[in-house]
Amino acid sequence: MANHVSSEKRARQTEVRRLRNRANMSTMKTSVKKVLDAVQKKDFSQIDALLRDAQSAIAKTRQKGTIHKNNMARRISRLNAFVNKARKA
């Protein structure tokens, strides 16, 4: 437990940031899961809109500093590859 005023403040800031990052990650993961579910159901009419929303959510998570830019690029790339592979099959 923190004993100094400055370390108590850091603990408070860390907790707020942790919760904010967790919410951002949750939103991002939910949007990606929606795309994966649509692909499994072969619902290609909704995939374009869901894919666009998922890419936006991933980019917003990056913009807020929750994930690294290479992590963002990898997630978007893999999601696109997955959708494109499903379309060809």
C-alpha positions, 0 to 999 in steps of 0.5 A: 500500500502507498505510504507517501502522498505522491505514491497514493496519487499515482495509485489513484491515477493508475486505477483510473487508467486501468479501468479506462483501458479495460473499457476501451479493450472491451469495446474493441473486442466486442466489435471484433466478435460481432464480425467473427459471428457474422462470418460464421453465420455467413451473413455477408450483408452485414459484414461490411458495416461490422468490419468498418465498425471494428476497424474504427474501434481498433483505431480508436483504442490505439488513438487512446493509447491502450494498444501499440500501433503495431498491435492495431495494424496486426489486428486489422490485418488479421481481421481483414484476412479472415473476412476475405478468406471467408468470402472466397470460400 
